[in-house]
Amino acid sequence: MNKKQTRLFAVASTGIAVVVFLGLTIDTHRQFPKLTNSHNITDSVIRGQNVWHKNNCINCHTMLGEGAYYAPDLTKITQLRGTPYLTAFMKDPSQFYDETRHRRLMPKQNINDQDITDLIAFMDWVSKVDNQGWPPRPILVSGGSIPGTDLSVAQQSDRSKPSPAGDTPPGAAPVASTNDPIALGEALFRSVTPACTACHSTAPGVNLAGPTLAGIATRAQQTMAAPNYKGKAKTVEEFIHESIVEPSAYLHPGAMYSANGTSFMPTTYTKDLQPEQIDQLVAYLASFK
């Protein structure tokens, strides 16, 4: 290739690169409305964004890759947890975690019901932004995580400690005084015997001895609508209740979860728990959308 050909090649290559770059730029701008979910921005979403900034949530939490890493990523939080859970948690985080035992430092923000509703609307709008699959799963922060699980070091160590005097076995007492069934259900989820956390993760795609419980409410609806479902449940809550008290009514796909038509999940919870405790577990798990 002589100098003239080299020059022509360089000019042509540059021209083609410029055309491709401009084309991709134009196509990106064309897709912005769909990718950013901008058509679903409401007054409530805008107010929720103001609540997010006013309370400096980004100082601890990450959203769409922006923020700190002291607390879980909230980009897809409304798709993982339902409105009842998020509402109860934001009203009083201490109902769900003991700051000494679980190393949770989420402060009580003292925001009113309208602000909570708007903040959830904002986070729900963010969850529907097409972020190309990032982050791949929530960042689980709780005093340092144990590889292969979504349990914290603090939570693992707590399970080996004897229960304080006066606790109602097995794990009926929550970490803080509360009447909220979701908070009570989460306390049971972490402390009941055998512990749900020993076999089940709450992170998407993290299957342990049992399948992940992330999105169980959505999957329950899909399962009940499937022709091969032979259980009696008609609602999400009934399906989760059935899975706890009669685990073989529906066998989750996968040889590691059952054999010969029998689930590996223990069938002792009806003996070890009171009916209202099972209802609390159901309320907690039903919040996983």
N, C-alpha and C positions, 0 to 999 in steps of 0.2 A: 504494500500500500504506500503510494507516494504522498508527498506533503499535501497536495490538493485533495486527494481522497480522504486523508486523515482529517483535514479541516472540515470537509463536507460531512464526514461521519460524526464528528464532534458537534457540529451545528445541528444536524438532523436529530441526534440523540438528545441533545438539550431541548430541542423543540418538542420532541415526543414526550419527554419527561414533564415539560411545562404543561402540555395539553392534558396529560394524565392527571397531574396534580390539580389543575383547575377543575377537571371533570369530577374528581373525587371530592374536592372542596364544595362544589356546587351540589353534588349528591348528598353530602353530609348536611348542608344547610337545608336541603329539601326535606330531609328526614327528621330534622330537629323537633318539629311539633309532635310527631309520633314517639320519638325516642325519649323526649323529656316529659311526656304525659301532660303537656301544658294545657291541653283543652279541658283537663279535669281540675284545674286550679280554681278553687272556690273562695269565698270570703272566709270560711272557716279555716281553710288551708293557710291562707295568708295570716290570719290571726294566730294560728298555731305556730307558724314560723316565727312570729314576733315573741311568742311565749318561749320558744326554743332559745332564741337569742337573749331574751331578758333574763332567763335563769341560767345562762352560760352552760347549757347542757354539753356543748362541744368541748368544754374544758376537760371533760372526762370521757365522753362517748365519741365514737367515730360514726360519720354518716357520709356515704358516697366517697370514702377515702379521705375525708377531711376531719380533723379533730384529734383528740388525744387517745391513748390506748390504756387508760386506767380502768375502763369499764367496757362492757360488751358493745360490739358494733350494732347499731340500730337501723342499718339500711333496710333490712327486710323483717324487722321485728314484728310488724302487724300481720305478716304472713305466717309467723311462727307462733305468736300468742294472740289470743282474741282480745276484743275490747274489754270484756269483764275483768280479765287478768290485769291488763295494763292499767285500767281505771283503779282497781284496788291497790295495785302496787304503787302508783303515783300518789295516791292519797296517804299511804303510810308504808314506806318500804320496810320498816322495822317489823311489820307483821310477817314478812317473808324470810328475813335473815337476821340472825343475831350478829352484830358487828364484831363482838369479841371472838365468837366461835368460828364464824364463816368469813371474817375479814372483809365484810361488805361495809363500805363507807358511804353508801347512797344516802344523802341527807334528805330530810323531809322538807319539801319545797313550799308547803303550805299554799298551794295554788288551788283556786276554786274549781267547782265542777265544770263550768263553762270553759275555763282554760284547759282543763284536762281533755275535754271533748275536742277542742280545737287542736291541741297538741297531737292527739291520736289521729285526727284527720290529716294533719301535716305529715306525720310519719307514714300514714297509709298512702298518701300521695307519693312520697319518696319511694316507698316500697315497689311502686308500679312504674318507676322510671327504668327504662331499659339500660342497665349498666353493664351489659354484655357478660353477665354471670359473675361479676365481682361485687363483694367478696364471695368466694366459693362456699363459705359457711360462716356462721356467726363466730366472732372472737369470744371465747369463753374465758372470762376473767373471774377468778375467785381464789386468790392467794396462791396462784401457781397451779397449773393443771397437771394431772397424771397422764402420761402418754397412753393413748388408746382409749381414754375415757373422757367424759365431760365433767368429772369430779375434781374438786380442788384438793390440794394437799390437806387443807384444814378439814374438809368434809370427810376424807378418808381417815384421818387420825381420830376424828370425833366418833366414828363408828366403832372404834375399839375401846372407847371409854365407857364406864358404867353410867347408866342414866342417873340424873340427880334424884335424890329422895323425893318422893311425892309424885313422880311422873306416873301417868297411867299407861301401863303396858298394853299393847306393844307400840310405843311411839305415838300415843294419842295426843300428848301435849305438844302444842306448837312451840316454836322458838320464842315467841312473844305472845302476850295475851291478846286474843282477837276472836271475833265471832265470824270473820269472813271465811266462807267455806273453801274458797280457792287457796287462801293462805294456809288453812288447816290441812287441806289436801296436799299442798306442797311439803308441809312438815311431815306428814305421814309417808309421802313418797320417798323421803330421804331417811326415815327412821323406822318404818314398819319392818317386821321380821317375817319372812326374809325380805331384805331391802329391795325395793324396785330398782334402785340404782345399781345393784349388783349385776343385773342382767340387761337393763334398758338404758340407752342413751336418750337425751333430748335434743341432740344435734343432728341436723339433716345428714343422711348418708352414713352415720356412724352406727353400725349394727354390732352388738356385742353378743352375749349368749342369747339374747332376745332381740327382736327388731327394734329399730329406733322408734321413738314415740313422737318425733317431730312430725307435725301435720296429721296427727292421728284423727282429728275431727274431720278433715277433708277426706282422708282415706276411708273412714268409716262410712261416709255417705256413698262413696264409690263402691265399697264392698257390698253394702246392703242393696244397692241397685243391680249388682251382678247376678246373673242367673244361677251361679253355683253357690250362692249364699243360702244356707239352710237354717240359719238361726231364726230367732223370734223377734229380734230388735226392729223397731220402726224409726227410732230417732238416734242421733249421735250418742246421747247420754245412755240410752238403753243398750246400745252396742258396746260401749266401754264397760258398762256395768256387767253385761253378759261376759265380756272378755275376762273380767276379774273373777267372777264367781263360777263361771262355767267355761274355762279357757278352750276346751275342745269343741265348743259349739261352732267355732270357725277356726280353721287351721291356716295360719299365715304361710304363704308359699315359702318353701325352703326346707330341705331335709334336716337342717340344723335346729329347727324349731319344734319338730314333732316326729313321731314314728308310729306306724301301725294305727293311724287315726287318732292318736292321743297326743295332746300338747305337752311339752316339757314344763310348762308353767305350773307352779304349785297350785293345788286346789284347796289350800288350807286357809285362805283369807276370810272365808265365811265363818270359820271357827275363831280366828284370831282377832277379827275386827267386828265392831258393832255396825249395824246397818247404816247409821248416820255417818260413820267413818268411811265406809265404802262410798257413800254419796259425796263425801268431801273429796275423795280421790277422783271420783268421776268429774266433779266440778273443775278440779285442777287440770286433769288431762283433756277435758273438752275445750280448754282454752288454747290448746295447741292447734292452730288453724293450718 
